[in-house]
Amino acid sequence: MKYLLDTHVVLWILDGKEKFSDKTFRIITDSGNAKYISIASVWEVAIKIGKGNLQLYRSPLKIGLP
């Protein structure tokens, strides 16, 4: 199955916090599912970082989604 991850989901993954329901966690960690991130999410994160409203402690390039 294919899934488009919302910006907050990507940020939660980067943050390493367990904010997901059991069902959502299974979907995200299932290597049989294709996960996509919208370019709009990348743009949104870049704007927040540029304004100083967001600090990432983990590289988005190293999300490591299965």
HELIX and SHEET records of a PDB file:
HELIX    1   1 THR A    7  ASP A   15  1                                   9    
HELIX    2   2 ASP A   22  THR A   29  1                                   8    
HELIX    3   3 ILE A   39  GLY A   50  1                                  12    
HELIX    4   4 PRO A   60  LYS A   62  5                                   3    
SHEET    1   A 2 LYS A   2  LEU A   5  0                                        
SHEET    2   A 2 ALA A  34  ILE A  37  1                                        
END                                                                             
